């Protein structure tokens, strides 16, 4: 299913980060209420966006590096 192992590892890391933070922020809170749930969910969403942005930047940098290496080898 996944041919690129780095992409699979990045997906696993995203899921682990999302799950652990959500579990700590919501389910381990003894004073749970709906406001806390919504705030934690919003922070999870922002953290997920940040993680995806960082991974996207990494993937684009690797692609540019590979393209630069191909052009150097062809010269």
C-alpha positions in Angstrom: 0.0 0.0 0.0 2.7 2.5 1.0 5.7 2.4 -1.3 7.5 5.3 0.4 8.7 4.3 3.9 9.4 7.9 4.9 5.8 8.9 4.1 4.5 5.9 6.1 6.7 6.8 9.1 5.6 10.5 8.9 1.9 9.3 8.9 2.6 7.1 12.0 4.3 10.0 13.8 1.4 12.3 13.1 -1.1 9.8 14.4 1.0 9.2 17.5 1.3 12.9 18.2 -2.4 13.5 17.7 -3.5 10.5 19.8 -1.2 11.2 22.8 -1.9 14.9 23.0 -5.7 14.2 22.6 -5.6 11.5 25.3 -3.6 13.7 27.7 -5.6 16.9 27.1 -9.1 15.4 27.2 -9.3 12.1 28.9 -6.8 12.6 31.7 -8.4 15.8 32.8 -10.4 15.1 36.0 -12.3 18.4 35.6 -13.5 17.6 32.1 -16.1 19.9 30.6 -17.2 20.8 27.1 -15.2 24.0 26.9 -12.0 22.1 27.7 -12.9 19.6 25.1 -13.4 22.2 22.4 -10.2 24.1 23.3 -8.2 20.9 23.3 -9.7 19.9 20.0 -8.8 23.3 18.6 -5.2 23.0 19.9 -5.0 19.5 18.3 -6.1 20.9 15.0 -3.5 23.6 15.1 -0.8 21.2 16.2 -1.7 18.9 13.3 -1.6 21.8 10.9 1.9 22.7 12.2 3.1 19.2 11.9 1.8 18.8 8.4 3.4 22.1 7.4 6.8 21.0 8.7 6.6 17.7 6.9 5.5 19.4 3.7 8.5 21.7 3.9 10.8 18.7 4.5 9.4 16.8 1.5 9.7 19.8 -0.8 13.3 20.4 0.4 14.2 16.8 -0.3 12.7 17.0 -3.8 14.7 20.1 -4.6 17.8 18.5 -3.3 17.3 15.4 -5.4 16.6 17.5 -8.5 19.7 19.5 -7.9 21.8 16.3 -7.6 20.3 15.0 -10.9 21.3 18.2 -12.7 24.8 18.2 -11.3 25.3 14.5 -12.3 24.0 15.2 -15.9 26.6 18.0 -16.4 
